[in-house]
Amino acid sequence: MAFDLPPGGRRSRQMISGINVVPLVDIMLVLLIIFMITAPMITQGVDVDLPETTTQPLRQSSDPVMITVGKTGEIYFDEIQGTREILRQQLASLAQRRGTDQTVLLRADREVPYGLVAAVLADIKDAGFNQLGMITQPEAN
C-alpha cells in the first residue's frame, strides 16, 4: 500500500495534553503594555491649571489625601466628585479612620475664586488636619 496504518488497522488519534502558553503570554504582554501606558494618566486625575510659585517642594508623605478644586468650582476628594458637605463628611470619616496626622494636599485651579479655596481650607482645618500642603506649579524662568 501507499500509506501505512497503525497496528490494528485503525487510525489512532492521540490527545494533546499540553497547554499552549504562547497566546497566553501574548495577551499578558499586551495587557502589561496597556497598563504601563495608562497608569501615569490615571494618577493625574482632574485637569487643573495650577498657579506658579517659587517655593521649595515639601517632603512627600507616604499616602497623602488629595483634594482638588476644579476650574468651575467642583470639588474632588481623592478623584471622587462631590460638594463641600460631602467633603466635610469624607474628612471627618478619614480623621476617625486614620487620625488627623494624615497629610492633606490641596490642588486648586488658578481660576477658582479665593473665597472657595479659603472655604475648603477651613473645612480641612475644622476636620482637625494640621498637615496641609498646596500643590502649585514651579514658576517658569
PyMOL commands that place a pseudoatom at each C-alpha (Angstrom):
pseudoatom trace, name=CA, resn=MET, resi=1, chain=A, elem=C, hetatm=0, pos=[0.000, 0.000, 0.000]
pseudoatom trace, name=CA, resn=ALA, resi=2, chain=A, elem=C, hetatm=0, pos=[0.980, 3.594, -0.412]
pseudoatom trace, name=CA, resn=PHE, resi=3, chain=A, elem=C, hetatm=0, pos=[0.442, 4.537, 3.227]
pseudoatom trace, name=CA, resn=ASP, resi=4, chain=A, elem=C, hetatm=0, pos=[0.888, 2.720, 6.465]
pseudoatom trace, name=CA, resn=LEU, resi=5, chain=A, elem=C, hetatm=0, pos=[-1.840, 2.176, 9.006]
pseudoatom trace, name=CA, resn=PRO, resi=6, chain=A, elem=C, hetatm=0, pos=[-1.036, 1.767, 12.671]
pseudoatom trace, name=CA, resn=PRO, resi=7, chain=A, elem=C, hetatm=0, pos=[-1.170, -1.750, 14.030]
pseudoatom trace, name=CA, resn=GLY, resi=8, chain=A, elem=C, hetatm=0, pos=[-4.713, -2.957, 14.293]
pseudoatom trace, name=CA, resn=GLY, resi=9, chain=A, elem=C, hetatm=0, pos=[-5.718, -1.315, 11.049]
pseudoatom trace, name=CA, resn=ARG, resi=10, chain=A, elem=C, hetatm=0, pos=[-7.281, 1.812, 12.595]
pseudoatom trace, name=CA, resn=ARG, resi=11, chain=A, elem=C, hetatm=0, pos=[-6.006, 5.353, 12.743]
pseudoatom trace, name=CA, resn=SER, resi=12, chain=A, elem=C, hetatm=0, pos=[-5.439, 6.396, 16.306]
pseudoatom trace, name=CA, resn=ARG, resi=13, chain=A, elem=C, hetatm=0, pos=[-5.808, 9.958, 17.479]
pseudoatom trace, name=CA, resn=GLN, resi=14, chain=A, elem=C, hetatm=0, pos=[-3.697, 10.997, 20.409]
pseudoatom trace, name=CA, resn=MET, resi=15, chain=A, elem=C, hetatm=0, pos=[-4.954, 13.734, 22.650]
pseudoatom trace, name=CA, resn=ILE, resi=16, chain=A, elem=C, hetatm=0, pos=[-2.607, 16.679, 23.113]
pseudoatom trace, name=CA, resn=SER, resi=17, chain=A, elem=C, hetatm=0, pos=[-2.405, 17.168, 26.845]
pseudoatom trace, name=CA, resn=GLY, resi=18, chain=A, elem=C, hetatm=0, pos=[-0.120, 20.232, 26.937]
pseudoatom trace, name=CA, resn=ILE, resi=19, chain=A, elem=C, hetatm=0, pos=[-1.320, 23.819, 27.248]
pseudoatom trace, name=CA, resn=ASN, resi=20, chain=A, elem=C, hetatm=0, pos=[-0.229, 26.212, 24.530]
pseudoatom trace, name=CA, resn=VAL, resi=21, chain=A, elem=C, hetatm=0, pos=[1.299, 29.072, 26.522]
pseudoatom trace, name=CA, resn=VAL, resi=22, chain=A, elem=C, hetatm=0, pos=[2.273, 31.354, 23.630]
pseudoatom trace, name=CA, resn=PRO, resi=23, chain=A, elem=C, hetatm=0, pos=[-1.176, 33.003, 23.195]
pseudoatom trace, name=CA, resn=LEU, resi=24, chain=A, elem=C, hetatm=0, pos=[-1.418, 33.495, 26.957]
pseudoatom trace, name=CA, resn=VAL, resi=25, chain=A, elem=C, hetatm=0, pos=[1.974, 35.218, 27.048]
pseudoatom trace, name=CA, resn=ASP, resi=26, chain=A, elem=C, hetatm=0, pos=[0.978, 37.410, 24.082]
pseudoatom trace, name=CA, resn=ILE, resi=27, chain=A, elem=C, hetatm=0, pos=[-2.191, 38.559, 25.831]
pseudoatom trace, name=CA, resn=MET, resi=28, chain=A, elem=C, hetatm=0, pos=[-0.384, 39.202, 29.114]
pseudoatom trace, name=CA, resn=LEU, resi=29, chain=A, elem=C, hetatm=0, pos=[2.270, 41.317, 27.374]
pseudoatom trace, name=CA, resn=VAL, resi=30, chain=A, elem=C, hetatm=0, pos=[-0.398, 43.385, 25.614]
pseudoatom trace, name=CA, resn=LEU, resi=31, chain=A, elem=C, hetatm=0, pos=[-2.195, 43.953, 28.943]
pseudoatom trace, name=CA, resn=LEU, resi=32, chain=A, elem=C, hetatm=0, pos=[1.084, 44.909, 30.604]
pseudoatom trace, name=CA, resn=ILE, resi=33, chain=A, elem=C, hetatm=0, pos=[1.805, 47.478, 27.895]
pseudoatom trace, name=CA, resn=ILE, resi=34, chain=A, elem=C, hetatm=0, pos=[-1.709, 48.926, 28.194]
pseudoatom trace, name=CA, resn=PHE, resi=35, chain=A, elem=C, hetatm=0, pos=[-1.366, 49.286, 31.977]
pseudoatom trace, name=CA, resn=MET, resi=36, chain=A, elem=C, hetatm=0, pos=[2.084, 50.849, 31.651]
pseudoatom trace, name=CA, resn=ILE, resi=37, chain=A, elem=C, hetatm=0, pos=[0.717, 53.461, 29.247]
pseudoatom trace, name=CA, resn=THR, resi=38, chain=A, elem=C, hetatm=0, pos=[-2.464, 54.286, 31.187]
pseudoatom trace, name=CA, resn=ALA, resi=39, chain=A, elem=C, hetatm=0, pos=[-1.055, 54.274, 34.744]
pseudoatom trace, name=CA, resn=PRO, resi=40, chain=A, elem=C, hetatm=0, pos=[0.637, 57.706, 34.528]
pseudoatom trace, name=CA, resn=MET, resi=41, chain=A, elem=C, hetatm=0, pos=[-2.573, 59.215, 33.138]
pseudoatom trace, name=CA, resn=ILE, resi=42, chain=A, elem=C, hetatm=0, pos=[-4.690, 57.885, 35.998]
pseudoatom trace, name=CA, resn=THR, resi=43, chain=A, elem=C, hetatm=0, pos=[-2.644, 59.481, 38.779]
pseudoatom trace, name=CA, resn=GLN, resi=44, chain=A, elem=C, hetatm=0, pos=[-3.082, 62.971, 37.349]
pseudoatom trace, name=CA, resn=GLY, resi=45, chain=A, elem=C, hetatm=0, pos=[-6.883, 62.859, 37.636]
pseudoatom trace, name=CA, resn=VAL, resi=46, chain=A, elem=C, hetatm=0, pos=[-8.688, 66.171, 37.197]
pseudoatom trace, name=CA, resn=ASP, resi=47, chain=A, elem=C, hetatm=0, pos=[-7.060, 68.678, 34.859]
pseudoatom trace, name=CA, resn=VAL, resi=48, chain=A, elem=C, hetatm=0, pos=[-6.459, 71.972, 36.663]
pseudoatom trace, name=CA, resn=ASP, resi=49, chain=A, elem=C, hetatm=0, pos=[-4.296, 74.950, 35.759]
pseudoatom trace, name=CA, resn=LEU, resi=50, chain=A, elem=C, hetatm=0, pos=[-2.093, 75.291, 38.853]
pseudoatom trace, name=CA, resn=PRO, resi=51, chain=A, elem=C, hetatm=0, pos=[-0.728, 78.666, 39.950]
pseudoatom trace, name=CA, resn=GLU, resi=52, chain=A, elem=C, hetatm=0, pos=[3.026, 79.169, 39.698]
pseudoatom trace, name=CA, resn=THR, resi=53, chain=A, elem=C, hetatm=0, pos=[5.229, 79.746, 42.765]
pseudoatom trace, name=CA, resn=THR, resi=54, chain=A, elem=C, hetatm=0, pos=[8.911, 79.788, 43.679]
pseudoatom trace, name=CA, resn=THR, resi=55, chain=A, elem=C, hetatm=0, pos=[8.684, 77.872, 46.979]
pseudoatom trace, name=CA, resn=GLN, resi=56, chain=A, elem=C, hetatm=0, pos=[10.625, 74.733, 47.833]
pseudoatom trace, name=CA, resn=PRO, resi=57, chain=A, elem=C, hetatm=0, pos=[8.752, 71.428, 47.490]
pseudoatom trace, name=CA, resn=LEU, resi=58, chain=A, elem=C, hetatm=0, pos=[7.557, 69.709, 50.667]
pseudoatom trace, name=CA, resn=ARG, resi=59, chain=A, elem=C, hetatm=0, pos=[8.751, 66.275, 51.667]
pseudoatom trace, name=CA, resn=GLN, resi=60, chain=A, elem=C, hetatm=0, pos=[6.354, 63.659, 50.367]
pseudoatom trace, name=CA, resn=SER, resi=61, chain=A, elem=C, hetatm=0, pos=[4.100, 61.850, 52.833]
pseudoatom trace, name=CA, resn=SER, resi=62, chain=A, elem=C, hetatm=0, pos=[3.625, 58.119, 52.455]
pseudoatom trace, name=CA, resn=ASP, resi=63, chain=A, elem=C, hetatm=0, pos=[-0.061, 58.297, 51.494]
pseudoatom trace, name=CA, resn=PRO, resi=64, chain=A, elem=C, hetatm=0, pos=[-1.398, 61.859, 51.251]
pseudoatom trace, name=CA, resn=VAL, resi=65, chain=A, elem=C, hetatm=0, pos=[-5.050, 62.669, 50.663]
pseudoatom trace, name=CA, resn=MET, resi=66, chain=A, elem=C, hetatm=0, pos=[-5.652, 64.748, 47.540]
pseudoatom trace, name=CA, resn=ILE, resi=67, chain=A, elem=C, hetatm=0, pos=[-8.393, 67.379, 47.406]
pseudoatom trace, name=CA, resn=THR, resi=68, chain=A, elem=C, hetatm=0, pos=[-8.872, 69.123, 44.062]
pseudoatom trace, name=CA, resn=VAL, resi=69, chain=A, elem=C, hetatm=0, pos=[-10.921, 72.225, 43.285]
pseudoatom trace, name=CA, resn=GLY, resi=70, chain=A, elem=C, hetatm=0, pos=[-11.636, 72.425, 39.550]
pseudoatom trace, name=CA, resn=LYS, resi=71, chain=A, elem=C, hetatm=0, pos=[-11.916, 75.485, 37.342]
pseudoatom trace, name=CA, resn=THR, resi=72, chain=A, elem=C, hetatm=0, pos=[-15.705, 75.693, 37.657]
pseudoatom trace, name=CA, resn=GLY, resi=73, chain=A, elem=C, hetatm=0, pos=[-15.675, 75.119, 41.424]
pseudoatom trace, name=CA, resn=GLU, resi=74, chain=A, elem=C, hetatm=0, pos=[-16.249, 71.369, 41.509]
pseudoatom trace, name=CA, resn=ILE, resi=75, chain=A, elem=C, hetatm=0, pos=[-14.584, 69.634, 44.471]
pseudoatom trace, name=CA, resn=TYR, resi=76, chain=A, elem=C, hetatm=0, pos=[-12.901, 66.228, 44.278]
pseudoatom trace, name=CA, resn=PHE, resi=77, chain=A, elem=C, hetatm=0, pos=[-11.869, 64.133, 47.288]
pseudoatom trace, name=CA, resn=ASP, resi=78, chain=A, elem=C, hetatm=0, pos=[-9.321, 61.570, 46.048]
pseudoatom trace, name=CA, resn=GLU, resi=79, chain=A, elem=C, hetatm=0, pos=[-10.740, 61.798, 42.493]
pseudoatom trace, name=CA, resn=ILE, resi=80, chain=A, elem=C, hetatm=0, pos=[-14.383, 61.427, 43.645]
pseudoatom trace, name=CA, resn=GLN, resi=81, chain=A, elem=C, hetatm=0, pos=[-16.504, 64.465, 42.809]
pseudoatom trace, name=CA, resn=GLY, resi=82, chain=A, elem=C, hetatm=0, pos=[-18.767, 65.898, 45.461]
pseudoatom trace, name=CA, resn=THR, resi=83, chain=A, elem=C, hetatm=0, pos=[-19.964, 69.003, 47.280]
pseudoatom trace, name=CA, resn=ARG, resi=84, chain=A, elem=C, hetatm=0, pos=[-18.451, 70.792, 50.264]
pseudoatom trace, name=CA, resn=GLU, resi=85, chain=A, elem=C, hetatm=0, pos=[-20.852, 68.909, 52.537]
pseudoatom trace, name=CA, resn=ILE, resi=86, chain=A, elem=C, hetatm=0, pos=[-19.641, 65.568, 51.153]
pseudoatom trace, name=CA, resn=LEU, resi=87, chain=A, elem=C, hetatm=0, pos=[-16.055, 66.810, 51.544]
pseudoatom trace, name=CA, resn=ARG, resi=88, chain=A, elem=C, hetatm=0, pos=[-16.688, 67.585, 55.226]
pseudoatom trace, name=CA, resn=GLN, resi=89, chain=A, elem=C, hetatm=0, pos=[-18.179, 64.108, 55.740]
pseudoatom trace, name=CA, resn=GLN, resi=90, chain=A, elem=C, hetatm=0, pos=[-15.246, 62.427, 53.966]
pseudoatom trace, name=CA, resn=LEU, resi=91, chain=A, elem=C, hetatm=0, pos=[-12.722, 64.408, 56.022]
pseudoatom trace, name=CA, resn=ALA, resi=92, chain=A, elem=C, hetatm=0, pos=[-14.496, 63.501, 59.278]
pseudoatom trace, name=CA, resn=SER, resi=93, chain=A, elem=C, hetatm=0, pos=[-14.537, 59.835, 58.254]
pseudoatom trace, name=CA, resn=LEU, resi=94, chain=A, elem=C, hetatm=0, pos=[-10.848, 59.992, 57.332]
pseudoatom trace, name=CA, resn=ALA, resi=95, chain=A, elem=C, hetatm=0, pos=[-9.983, 61.611, 60.663]
pseudoatom trace, name=CA, resn=GLN, resi=96, chain=A, elem=C, hetatm=0, pos=[-11.710, 58.756, 62.510]
pseudoatom trace, name=CA, resn=ARG, resi=97, chain=A, elem=C, hetatm=0, pos=[-10.083, 56.019, 60.396]
pseudoatom trace, name=CA, resn=ARG, resi=98, chain=A, elem=C, hetatm=0, pos=[-6.505, 57.303, 60.081]
pseudoatom trace, name=CA, resn=GLY, resi=99, chain=A, elem=C, hetatm=0, pos=[-6.267, 60.115, 62.605]
pseudoatom trace, name=CA, resn=THR, resi=100, chain=A, elem=C, hetatm=0, pos=[-5.526, 63.770, 61.991]
pseudoatom trace, name=CA, resn=ASP, resi=101, chain=A, elem=C, hetatm=0, pos=[-1.798, 63.248, 61.420]
pseudoatom trace, name=CA, resn=GLN, resi=102, chain=A, elem=C, hetatm=0, pos=[-2.638, 62.441, 57.797]
pseudoatom trace, name=CA, resn=THR, resi=103, chain=A, elem=C, hetatm=0, pos=[-1.205, 64.854, 55.196]
pseudoatom trace, name=CA, resn=VAL, resi=104, chain=A, elem=C, hetatm=0, pos=[-3.828, 66.606, 53.056]
pseudoatom trace, name=CA, resn=LEU, resi=105, chain=A, elem=C, hetatm=0, pos=[-2.789, 68.102, 49.713]
pseudoatom trace, name=CA, resn=LEU, resi=106, chain=A, elem=C, hetatm=0, pos=[-4.919, 70.766, 48.021]
pseudoatom trace, name=CA, resn=ARG, resi=107, chain=A, elem=C, hetatm=0, pos=[-4.857, 71.371, 44.257]
pseudoatom trace, name=CA, resn=ALA, resi=108, chain=A, elem=C, hetatm=0, pos=[-6.857, 74.381, 43.101]
pseudoatom trace, name=CA, resn=ASP, resi=109, chain=A, elem=C, hetatm=0, pos=[-7.099, 75.843, 39.613]
pseudoatom trace, name=CA, resn=ARG, resi=110, chain=A, elem=C, hetatm=0, pos=[-5.794, 79.392, 39.314]
pseudoatom trace, name=CA, resn=GLU, resi=111, chain=A, elem=C, hetatm=0, pos=[-9.242, 80.485, 38.019]
pseudoatom trace, name=CA, resn=VAL, resi=112, chain=A, elem=C, hetatm=0, pos=[-11.041, 79.392, 41.218]
pseudoatom trace, name=CA, resn=PRO, resi=113, chain=A, elem=C, hetatm=0, pos=[-12.205, 82.300, 43.407]
pseudoatom trace, name=CA, resn=TYR, resi=114, chain=A, elem=C, hetatm=0, pos=[-10.104, 82.701, 46.532]
pseudoatom trace, name=CA, resn=GLY, resi=115, chain=A, elem=C, hetatm=0, pos=[-13.220, 82.511, 48.709]
pseudoatom trace, name=CA, resn=LEU, resi=116, chain=A, elem=C, hetatm=0, pos=[-13.885, 78.917, 47.649]
pseudoatom trace, name=CA, resn=VAL, resi=117, chain=A, elem=C, hetatm=0, pos=[-10.267, 77.894, 48.267]
pseudoatom trace, name=CA, resn=ALA, resi=118, chain=A, elem=C, hetatm=0, pos=[-10.399, 79.555, 51.702]
pseudoatom trace, name=CA, resn=ALA, resi=119, chain=A, elem=C, hetatm=0, pos=[-13.659, 77.736, 52.490]
pseudoatom trace, name=CA, resn=VAL, resi=120, chain=A, elem=C, hetatm=0, pos=[-12.137, 74.359, 51.536]
pseudoatom trace, name=CA, resn=LEU, resi=121, chain=A, elem=C, hetatm=0, pos=[-9.062, 75.173, 53.651]
pseudoatom trace, name=CA, resn=ALA, resi=122, chain=A, elem=C, hetatm=0, pos=[-11.373, 75.978, 56.579]
pseudoatom trace, name=CA, resn=ASP, resi=123, chain=A, elem=C, hetatm=0, pos=[-13.185, 72.641, 56.095]
pseudoatom trace, name=CA, resn=ILE, resi=124, chain=A, elem=C, hetatm=0, pos=[-9.853, 70.811, 56.212]
pseudoatom trace, name=CA, resn=LYS, resi=125, chain=A, elem=C, hetatm=0, pos=[-8.795, 72.711, 59.333]
pseudoatom trace, name=CA, resn=ASP, resi=126, chain=A, elem=C, hetatm=0, pos=[-12.188, 72.148, 61.017]
pseudoatom trace, name=CA, resn=ALA, resi=127, chain=A, elem=C, hetatm=0, pos=[-11.794, 68.393, 60.478]
pseudoatom trace, name=CA, resn=GLY, resi=128, chain=A, elem=C, hetatm=0, pos=[-8.615, 68.603, 62.586]
pseudoatom trace, name=CA, resn=PHE, resi=129, chain=A, elem=C, hetatm=0, pos=[-5.935, 68.173, 59.916]
pseudoatom trace, name=CA, resn=ASN, resi=130, chain=A, elem=C, hetatm=0, pos=[-2.841, 70.281, 60.509]
pseudoatom trace, name=CA, resn=GLN, resi=131, chain=A, elem=C, hetatm=0, pos=[-0.502, 68.872, 57.872]
pseudoatom trace, name=CA, resn=LEU, resi=132, chain=A, elem=C, hetatm=0, pos=[-1.707, 70.683, 54.785]
pseudoatom trace, name=CA, resn=GLY, resi=133, chain=A, elem=C, hetatm=0, pos=[0.132, 71.256, 51.539]
pseudoatom trace, name=CA, resn=MET, resi=134, chain=A, elem=C, hetatm=0, pos=[-0.896, 73.231, 48.482]
pseudoatom trace, name=CA, resn=ILE, resi=135, chain=A, elem=C, hetatm=0, pos=[0.180, 71.870, 45.126]
pseudoatom trace, name=CA, resn=THR, resi=136, chain=A, elem=C, hetatm=0, pos=[1.443, 74.506, 42.724]
pseudoatom trace, name=CA, resn=GLN, resi=137, chain=A, elem=C, hetatm=0, pos=[3.418, 74.548, 39.526]
pseudoatom trace, name=CA, resn=PRO, resi=138, chain=A, elem=C, hetatm=0, pos=[7.042, 75.770, 39.603]
pseudoatom trace, name=CA, resn=GLU, resi=139, chain=A, elem=C, hetatm=0, pos=[7.456, 79.209, 38.062]
pseudoatom trace, name=CA, resn=ALA, resi=140, chain=A, elem=C, hetatm=0, pos=[8.917, 79.177, 34.556]
pseudoatom trace, name=CA, resn=ASN, resi=141, chain=A, elem=C, hetatm=0, pos=[12.209, 81.052, 34.298]
for i in range(1, 141): cmd.bond("trace and resi %d" % i, "trace and resi %d" % (i + 1))
show_as sticks, trace
zoom trace
